[in-house]
Amino acid sequence: MRRGASRCREPRWVLVLVGRSIMGTSSGVRKGQRRPAETAPVARVYVDVPLAHLDRTFDYLVPHTLEDSAQPGCRVRVRFAGQLVDGYVAERAGSSEHTGRLAYLERVVSDEPVLTPELARLARAVADRYAGTMADVLRLAIPPRHARVERETPPERAEPPPAPSTEGWRRYTHGSALVAALAAGKRAHAVWQALPGEDWPARLAELAGSTAAAGRSTLIVVPDHRDLARVRARCAELAGQAAVVALSADLGPAERYRRWLRVRRGHARIVVGTRAAMFAPVTEPGAFVVWDDGDDLHAERRAPYPHVRDVLIQRAHASGAGMVVAGFARTAEAQLLVESEWARPVLAARERVRASAPRTIGTGDEFELARDPAAGAARLPAAAFDAARTALAAGTPVLVQVPRSGYVPALACARCRHPARCRSCAGPLAVPGGTAETAPTSAHCSWCGAIESNFSCPTCGPSGMRAVVVGARRTAEELGRAFPGKPVRTSGGSEVLDVVPGEPAVVVCTPGAEPVAHGGYGAALLLDGWALLSRQDLRAGEETVRRWMSAAALVRSAGDGGRVVVGADAALAQVQAMVRWDPAGYAERELAERAELGFPPAVRMASVQARADVLADLLLELPLPDSAEVLGPVPVTPERAGEEAELERALIRVPRAEGKALAGSLAAAQARRSARKAREAVRIQLDPLELV
């Protein structure tokens, strides 16, 4: 079948047209027989089929009855391989390259042009970058239709708001110039490092308000719903409720589609959302902003696994709009944008950083070790207790960050430290903890739930168990005894606090669940740093710095008595980045090390995972660039015992200049497998966050 053609398999669905060509003529058409539209009778349709070898448009005839409604961008139903499937009209044309018969469009589901030309180009670019298909990207980009919402009377378009004050940006070098350039519609790209204690939602709202006042749109993408609520509230204060739309995946289908239509129709100039909003079809874009791009919530979990930062960069490049990558910390990817001069750094002067940052110490600091020789090994050294007591005595809350939730989430043999495993399924043993009314329960398996009452280590025989990691609930229990009379609150898991009052209290949380305190925290204790730094992950150090800085940024400045105690050796580069509050310097060092070792983002890398024999065959026939290097394959460790353990994974890396060729080769390989009707699944992921 030639490109652009759609041939039905079942003869009873083929409509033979009378005339000299596939377009037909009005002469000789029997009564009741469909005839093609007189103007642009061919519709090129993206068909919603999950097959890589069908990742292109297919030509269909437009019936004369649908001539006005079957417009580019609308949803349609078509016959494909004998079945009715959904599709989007990409364009209308006067002729087709296909020389055979064409099927007709069955019906127009909605005449709302949801697939705009800009969105279609973006979806194609994202699919090509990540070796995916257009159908996969469109499922992420366009929400399901809700017919009643389309029939509602649309709200009036919001008037451009007045330009807000941007005084807060004057504290940053090039800050005012960035806002002025975005308001003027210039192609301004920046990496903004926010000061500790900064009211960053207000700064982003000022940036968006200035762009909206100039008649252009701004899209801001944040990691979670708590950040979304804060940024949306700030934007509404400056520009008004009618000018702001919040998009997130947890909205109901009707409300999500209603807000998405407001964006597509240009009724809102400021769009704030979580990961699902990265494809929001904003009109006349002036700026794209991603906050905290290192958060793993910005990475899509569904194929083709795009990342918010990279999608917004593509949008900014294609539309000529501005782009801002913002956060308290800085990723290696953001540093690469700076070093390649694609983006300018927006930083505060060092003296202002020192005035805004809290005083930070590590437990391995020589001065602290002299005062407390056990500080290097203690989970709560004397410095941590002193900082907490001082903050509570001053009437301020104390933030305690613990890497793991639960009570005791991991156990090991008390004698040889071998991980404690279930005798039934080999799952990890843990102590879940009790409720407020009950005592902690005994050890049980985290997988099958079996209770372990008589543990015997497979290495050294019968023995007791000890905690490997202490969770947030156990930590809260310990701190409640250490500071009697002070309330202890927990935040994490299914119970995340948004705000806590600025009064004496101990707030124990997991990374990412830190609530904002009125007036700021008096101290922050960042416990068990080894648990974050010892993870077998390429991004362990970078992620640790990001999590620590996100928590420390909520603490008052050193001049106001704010202190941060890091539970890790003060000589570590990550702790030194905290002490100096220098995320840019750490990101520069991290990028240099990755470039030397050949890891992303210095190179483009693909992860290919499949059954061992399938992966071997794919790698054998895969046409790779000459510069490509294949690492592996290696077995993929199953997450649970009993699951298939035959999967293997190979990593393929190429220079960044060869990234497009690598993605094209992988996409072609998937297309060949799809055409052969191969049933074995192959997972392909470009630039994965996790390499181990």
Disulfide bonds with the S-S distance in Angstrom:
none
